[in-house]
């Protein structure tokens, strides 16, 4: 047999015998149900952006930022999406070994949704009302400061604990007077309200002066210390996912809906349009994608500390590391 043919056969046999490099398996725990807000994660996974980094990523719905922080701290999930305020509070109060490894939203979309028929037009109108909330929800964390700025007594408000998926139904059914949502969820929630003959009005927290960080990507200290390469590759996949989804919003939503058929295409597109404005903006361009600007991070902590009556002098950088960002 000719040497060239032998070499070709040897090459084929070698390729068969050589195993494909093993993928690191990692679970990304979201902060809430998989709405269009999360389309970049599902689209990125479908496009293989994490697989290109040697990570087989799975995603799980969330039950509020507090629950996500707990799951990541316990090792039930490797990575998570959680409000940076919940991470700061957990670290400052109980030294929970979790850090924010990347900013996602550079300013806060926190808001309360109310029905126009309720007559509530601002935060002053909430005294004596019932507000739905999920355990550990960052809206609850910030609300006392929002109320103080608005001249409202937070002790005259009743909080009703519920599951994230039930909050909108409770509001539309008038079983509660308000429900906390990111403002980016207004489009599809208002569609549901209109079907019931109602209209949702948004009360943004930022109207009281809240220029604070919100959603972030998180990981446990042990993962950061023992496997920094995994964290670095995860963040590369995340940034690629957001950049691609921002440039291809309709296609990102098609991939998202394929994985989450309960989400309608136009609802997803309405959410992702609003979401990307919190990710890509002047602040992000000045600071760098995923990075925290020290002054805004310090203000975010002051708000959290005042809301929970914690030590405002505590250093919030203890709960944040961006050293592994691209």
C-alpha positions as CSV (number, residue, x, y, z in Angstrom):
1,X,0.0,0.0,0.0
2,X,1.3,3.4,-0.9
3,X,2.7,5.6,1.9
4,X,0.3,8.4,1.1
5,X,-2.7,6.1,1.5
6,X,-1.3,4.6,4.7
7,X,-0.9,8.1,6.2
8,X,-4.5,9.0,5.3
9,X,-5.8,5.8,6.9
10,X,-3.7,6.5,10.0
11,X,-5.1,10.0,10.2
12,X,-8.7,8.7,10.1
13,X,-8.0,6.1,12.7
14,X,-6.4,8.7,15.0
15,X,-9.4,11.0,14.6
16,X,-11.7,8.2,15.6
17,X,-9.6,7.2,18.6
18,X,-9.1,10.7,19.9
19,X,-12.0,11.6,22.2
20,X,-13.7,15.0,21.8
21,X,-12.7,17.4,24.6
22,X,-15.1,17.1,27.5
23,X,-17.5,20.0,28.1
24,X,-17.8,21.6,31.5
25,X,-21.4,21.3,32.6
26,X,-22.8,24.3,34.4
27,X,-26.3,25.4,35.5
28,X,-27.3,29.1,35.1
29,X,-30.0,29.9,37.6
30,X,-32.2,32.8,36.4
31,X,-33.7,35.3,38.7
32,X,-37.3,34.9,37.5
33,X,-39.5,33.1,35.0
34,X,-38.0,33.0,31.5
35,X,-39.6,36.0,29.8
36,X,-38.1,37.9,26.9
37,X,-35.8,39.7,29.4
38,X,-33.8,36.4,29.4
39,X,-33.8,35.9,25.6
40,X,-30.1,36.6,25.3
41,X,-29.2,33.6,27.6
42,X,-31.5,31.1,25.8
43,X,-30.5,32.4,22.3
44,X,-26.8,32.3,23.3
45,X,-27.1,28.7,24.4
46,X,-29.0,27.8,21.3
47,X,-26.3,29.5,19.1
48,X,-23.6,27.5,20.9
49,X,-21.8,30.5,22.3
50,X,-21.0,28.7,25.6
51,X,-20.3,25.5,23.9
52,X,-17.6,27.3,21.9
53,X,-16.1,28.1,25.3
54,X,-16.2,24.4,26.4
55,X,-19.3,24.8,28.5
56,X,-22.5,22.8,28.3
57,X,-24.8,25.3,29.8
58,X,-28.3,24.5,31.2
59,X,-30.7,27.1,32.4
60,X,-33.3,27.0,35.1
61,X,-36.1,29.5,35.9
62,X,-35.7,31.6,39.0
63,X,-37.8,32.4,42.1
64,X,-36.4,35.9,42.9
65,X,-32.9,37.1,43.4
66,X,-32.7,36.0,47.0
67,X,-33.4,32.4,46.1
68,X,-30.9,32.5,43.3
69,X,-28.2,33.8,45.6
70,X,-29.0,30.9,48.0
71,X,-28.8,28.3,45.3
72,X,-25.5,29.5,44.0
73,X,-24.0,29.7,47.5
74,X,-25.1,26.1,48.2
75,X,-23.7,24.8,44.9
76,X,-27.1,23.9,43.5
77,X,-26.2,26.2,40.6
78,X,-22.8,27.2,39.3
79,X,-23.8,30.6,38.0
80,X,-26.8,32.9,38.5
81,X,-28.6,36.0,37.5
82,X,-29.4,38.1,40.6
83,X,-29.9,41.7,41.6
84,X,-26.6,43.1,42.9
85,X,-28.5,44.6,45.9
86,X,-29.5,41.1,47.0
87,X,-25.8,40.0,46.6
88,X,-24.6,42.9,48.7
89,X,-27.1,42.4,51.4
90,X,-26.4,38.7,51.7
91,X,-22.7,39.3,51.9
92,X,-22.9,42.1,54.4
93,X,-25.5,40.4,56.7
94,X,-24.4,36.8,56.7
95,X,-21.1,36.8,54.7
96,X,-22.8,34.6,52.1
97,X,-19.9,33.4,49.8
98,X,-21.3,34.8,46.5
99,X,-20.1,37.7,44.4
100,X,-21.4,39.6,41.4
101,X,-18.9,38.8,38.6
102,X,-20.5,41.1,35.9
103,X,-23.0,43.9,35.9
104,X,-25.9,43.3,33.5
105,X,-28.2,46.3,34.0
106,X,-26.3,49.5,34.5
107,X,-29.3,51.3,36.0
108,X,-32.4,50.0,37.7
109,X,-35.6,49.0,35.9
110,X,-37.3,48.4,39.3
111,X,-40.9,49.6,39.4
112,X,-44.3,48.9,40.8
113,X,-47.2,48.0,38.4
114,X,-50.6,49.3,39.4
115,X,-54.0,49.3,37.6
116,X,-55.2,52.6,36.2
117,X,-58.6,51.8,37.7
118,X,-57.1,51.7,41.1
119,X,-56.6,55.5,41.1
120,X,-53.0,55.1,42.3
121,X,-50.7,57.5,40.4
122,X,-47.6,57.7,42.6
123,X,-46.0,56.1,45.6
124,X,-47.9,58.4,48.0
125,X,-51.1,56.6,46.9
126,X,-49.8,53.2,48.2
127,X,-50.4,53.7,52.0
128,X,-52.9,51.2,53.2
129,X,-52.6,49.1,50.1
130,X,-51.5,45.4,49.5
131,X,-48.4,44.7,47.4
132,X,-47.5,41.2,46.1
133,X,-43.9,40.2,46.5
134,X,-41.7,37.1,46.1
135,X,-39.3,36.0,48.9
136,X,-36.0,37.9,48.7
137,X,-37.3,40.2,45.9
138,X,-35.0,43.2,45.5
139,X,-38.0,45.5,45.1
140,X,-38.9,44.8,48.7
141,X,-35.3,45.6,49.6
142,X,-35.4,49.0,48.1
143,X,-39.0,50.0,48.7
144,X,-38.5,51.6,52.2
145,X,-36.0,54.1,50.7
146,X,-38.3,54.8,47.7
147,X,-41.2,55.3,50.2
148,X,-39.1,57.7,52.3
149,X,-38.2,59.7,49.3
150,X,-41.8,59.9,48.2
151,X,-43.1,60.8,51.6
152,X,-44.9,57.5,52.2
153,X,-44.9,55.5,55.4
154,X,-43.7,52.0,54.4
155,X,-45.1,50.5,57.7
156,X,-48.6,51.3,56.4
157,X,-48.2,48.9,53.5
158,X,-49.1,45.2,53.6
159,X,-46.8,42.8,51.6
160,X,-48.4,39.6,50.3
161,X,-45.9,36.8,49.6
162,X,-46.5,34.8,46.5
163,X,-44.8,33.0,43.6
164,X,-43.3,35.1,40.8
165,X,-45.6,33.5,38.2
166,X,-48.7,34.5,40.2
167,X,-48.0,38.2,40.8
168,X,-49.5,39.6,37.5
169,X,-52.6,37.5,37.9
170,X,-53.1,38.7,41.5
171,X,-52.8,42.3,40.3
172,X,-55.0,42.0,37.2
173,X,-57.6,40.1,39.4
174,X,-57.5,43.0,41.9
175,X,-56.5,40.7,44.7
176,X,-53.5,43.0,45.4
177,X,-53.2,46.7,44.7
178,X,-49.6,46.6,43.2
179,X,-47.0,44.2,42.1
180,X,-43.2,44.7,41.7
181,X,-41.8,44.2,38.2
182,X,-39.0,45.4,36.1
183,X,-40.4,48.1,33.8
184,X,-39.2,46.0,30.8
185,X,-42.1,43.6,31.5
186,X,-44.8,46.2,30.9
187,X,-45.5,45.2,27.3
188,X,-46.7,41.7,27.8
189,X,-48.2,42.2,31.2
190,X,-50.3,45.1,29.9
191,X,-51.5,42.9,27.1
192,X,-52.8,40.4,29.6
193,X,-54.4,43.2,31.6
194,X,-56.1,44.6,28.5
195,X,-57.7,41.2,27.8
196,X,-59.3,41.6,31.3
197,X,-60.5,45.1,30.6
198,X,-57.7,46.7,32.6
199,X,-54.6,48.8,32.0
200,X,-51.3,48.7,33.8
201,X,-49.5,51.9,34.9
202,X,-45.8,51.8,35.7
203,X,-44.4,53.6,38.8
204,X,-40.6,53.5,38.2
205,X,-38.4,53.6,41.3
206,X,-35.9,55.7,39.3
207,X,-38.3,58.6,39.5
208,X,-37.3,59.0,43.1
209,X,-33.6,59.2,42.2
210,X,-32.6,55.6,41.9
211,X,-29.6,55.4,39.6
212,X,-28.4,52.1,40.9
213,X,-27.1,48.8,39.5
214,X,-29.6,46.0,39.2
215,X,-29.3,42.6,37.6
216,X,-25.8,41.0,37.6
217,X,-24.2,37.6,36.9
218,X,-23.0,35.8,40.1
219,X,-20.8,32.9,41.2
220,X,-19.7,31.4,44.4
221,X,-16.4,32.3,45.9
222,X,-15.3,28.7,45.7
223,X,-15.9,28.6,41.9
224,X,-14.1,31.9,41.4
225,X,-11.1,30.8,43.4
226,X,-10.8,27.2,42.3
227,X,-11.9,27.4,38.7
228,X,-11.3,31.0,37.4
229,X,-10.9,29.7,33.8
230,X,-14.5,28.4,33.9
231,X,-15.7,31.7,35.1
232,X,-13.7,33.5,32.4
233,X,-15.1,31.3,29.7
234,X,-18.7,31.7,31.1
235,X,-18.4,35.4,30.9
236,X,-17.0,35.3,27.4
237,X,-20.1,33.3,26.4
238,X,-22.4,35.7,28.2
239,X,-21.0,38.8,26.5
240,X,-21.1,37.2,23.1
241,X,-24.7,36.2,23.8
242,X,-25.8,39.7,24.7
243,X,-23.9,41.4,21.8
244,X,-25.4,39.0,19.3
245,X,-28.9,39.2,20.8
246,X,-28.8,43.0,20.8
247,X,-27.9,43.0,17.1
248,X,-30.4,40.2,16.2
249,X,-33.4,40.8,18.5
250,X,-36.1,39.1,16.4
251,X,-34.0,36.0,15.8
252,X,-33.0,35.9,19.5
253,X,-36.6,35.9,20.4
254,X,-37.4,33.1,17.9
255,X,-34.8,31.0,19.6
256,X,-36.1,32.0,23.0
257,X,-39.7,31.1,22.1
258,X,-38.5,27.7,20.7
259,X,-37.2,26.9,24.2
260,X,-40.0,28.7,26.1
261,X,-43.2,28.3,24.0
262,X,-45.3,29.9,26.7
263,X,-43.7,33.2,25.6
264,X,-45.2,34.9,22.6
265,X,-42.9,36.3,19.9
266,X,-44.1,39.9,20.1
267,X,-44.0,39.9,23.9
268,X,-40.4,38.7,23.8
269,X,-39.5,41.4,21.3
270,X,-41.1,44.1,23.4
271,X,-39.2,42.9,26.4
272,X,-35.8,42.5,24.7
273,X,-36.0,46.0,23.2
274,X,-36.5,47.5,26.6
275,X,-33.9,45.1,28.2
276,X,-31.1,46.0,25.9
277,X,-31.4,49.7,26.8
278,X,-30.3,48.8,30.4
279,X,-27.4,46.7,29.1
280,X,-26.0,48.9,26.3
281,X,-26.0,52.6,27.0
282,X,-23.8,55.6,27.7
283,X,-22.8,54.3,31.1
284,X,-21.8,50.9,29.7
285,X,-19.8,52.6,27.0
286,X,-17.9,54.7,29.5
287,X,-17.4,52.0,32.1
288,X,-17.0,48.9,29.9
289,X,-19.4,46.0,29.4
290,X,-20.1,44.2,32.6
291,X,-17.9,46.5,34.8
292,X,-19.0,48.5,37.8
293,X,-18.3,52.2,38.2
294,X,-17.2,52.8,41.8
295,X,-19.4,55.8,42.6
296,X,-22.6,54.1,41.3
297,X,-21.7,50.9,43.2
298,X,-21.2,52.9,46.4
299,X,-24.5,54.6,45.9
300,X,-26.2,51.3,45.3
301,X,-24.8,50.0,48.6
302,X,-25.9,53.1,50.5
303,X,-29.5,52.5,49.3
304,X,-29.4,48.9,50.3
305,X,-27.8,49.7,53.7
306,X,-30.4,52.4,54.5
307,X,-33.2,50.1,53.4
308,X,-32.1,47.3,55.7
309,X,-30.5,49.4,58.4
310,X,-27.1,48.0,57.7
311,X,-23.6,49.6,58.1
312,X,-23.4,52.1,55.3
313,X,-19.6,52.1,55.9
314,X,-19.2,48.5,54.8
315,X,-17.2,48.1,51.6
316,X,-19.4,46.9,48.7
317,X,-16.4,45.8,46.6
318,X,-16.2,42.8,48.9
319,X,-19.2,41.4,47.1
320,X,-18.0,42.2,43.5
321,X,-15.2,41.1,41.3
322,X,-14.8,41.9,37.6
323,X,-11.2,40.5,37.4
324,X,-12.3,37.7,35.1
325,X,-14.3,39.8,32.6
326,X,-13.0,39.7,29.0
